[in-house]
Amino acid sequence: MGIRRQVFVTVGTTKFDSLIDVVDSIEFHNMLSSLGYNQLVIQIGNYSGTIKNSIENEDTDSFRDNARGTEFRSCYYKYKPSLSNDMDTSDLIITHGGSGTILETLEKDKSCVCVINETLMHNHQTELAEKLAELKYIISTVPEKLIDTLESKFADYDMNRKHLDASVSQRALKEFSSSLSDQFPKDKTNKTMVVLGSGGHTAEMFYLLSKVDKKQFTPFNYVLANSDNRSEDKIDIAHKQRLSTNNTNTITSDDYSISKIPRSRNVGQSYFNSIWTTLIALFFCLKLLYKERPDVIICNGPGTCIPICFSALLLKWFRIKKSKIVYIESLARVQNLSLSGKIMQHFSDWFVVQWFELMGKVNSKNVSVLNIFFDLINQ
C-alpha cells in the first residue's frame, strides 16, 4: 500500500458551488497529483450541482483504509457534525472564508488555502483572508484562480508559513475570562445567555467560553435561530468535551438549555425586508428574556443578537431586569464593524474587538482589543 497524501476541501454549511465545481474537475485532480497528493475528500455543503468526478462516501475512514496503490481517488459528502477527523488525516486543507474553519485548520497546524466566496453580500470574508495571508498564516485566492495559486504559490507558502502559537490563545482566553469575572460579584452565580450564530460565530464563541468560570456563570442558556441545526450539534459536542476534560459526570441538562427564535435576517436578505422579520423575532425574544431574565448576555455578531439585546434593554428600561451585555466583534471583522457591531457599540456594557484597526472606529465607553488567536504585539 502506498503512502496516502490527502487534501480536504470544506465549505461548511454554506452554498459555494463555484468552489465545488473546480475541485471536482479532472484538471484539479491532475494538478493535485502533480503536487504529490493522491486522495481528495470534499465536504460539499449545500451544493446544488451534480458531482461528476468523485464518489459519494460519508464513511471517509473506510475510504482511506480501503485505499490500494497510489492512484488518485476522490470522494464527497454533504456534512457531518464534526469535520475534525477529516482535518486531522489531511496534509492540506482548502476552505471557504469562514473564521471558524480557518481557525480549526491553523490550530491543527495544517497548511490552509482559503478560497473567498465573492458572491456573498457585503462580503467580509476578504478582510480576514487578506489579513491572515499578509501575516503568512494562509494563502488566499478565489475559485477561478485556485489551480494557478496552488501551482505557483503553494510550495513557497508551505515551506515558510507562520504557525499558530497556542500559548497566545490560551493567554488571551484567560484574560477574557478574568476580565469578564471582574465585572460581576464573585459570591453569586450569574445566569448566562449566550447568543449563537451559524458557522464561524459559533466556533469563535465556544473558544471564548472555554476558560469562563462555569461556577460563576451558570446555567447557560444558548439562543440560536430556529433554522440553525449545526450550532445545536456543536453545543452537544462542546459539553461532552467538558465532561471529558473535567473527568466528571455531574454536568446535566440543568447546566444548560437551548432556546430557538425566528431568524431576524437571512443570508442575502435585503435590509428593508429584514425590518419585518426582525420585528417578529423581537416579539419572541421579549417573551424569552422575560422568562429567562439572564444576568449577562454574551454575543459576537450574528443578527440574532440584535432583537435579543434590544429586548434586554426594554426590560431594563421598564425596571424588570437589568442584564449586562458583552459584545465581541467577530474575528472576521478586521477593517470595518459589522452591522451588529455598529448597533451594539451604543448599548453594550463591554465591547471587545479583535484587531487594532477597529479601535478608532468604536463609539463605546468600555472597549477593549483582545485578539484571541494571533499575537498582535509582535505584528
Secondary structure, 3 states (H helix, E strand, C coil): CCCCCEEEEECCCCCCHHHHHHHCCHHHHHHHHHCCCCEEEEECCCCCCCCCCCEECCCHHHHHHCCCCCCCEEEEECCCCCCHHHHHCCCEEEECCCHHHHHHHHHCCCEEEEECCCCCCCCCHHHHHHHHHHCCCCEEECHHHHHHHHHHHHHHHHHHCCCCCHHHHHHHHHHHHHHHHHCCCCCCCEEEEEECCCCHHHHHHHHHHCCCCCCCEEEEEEEEECCCHHHHHHHHHHHHHHHHHHCCCCCCHHHEEEEEECCCCCCCCCHHHHHHHHHHHHHHHHHHHHHHCCCEEEECCCCCHHHHHHHHHHHHHCCCCCCEEEEECCCCCCCCCCHHHHHHCCCCCEEEECCHHHHHHCCCCCEEECCCCCCCCCC
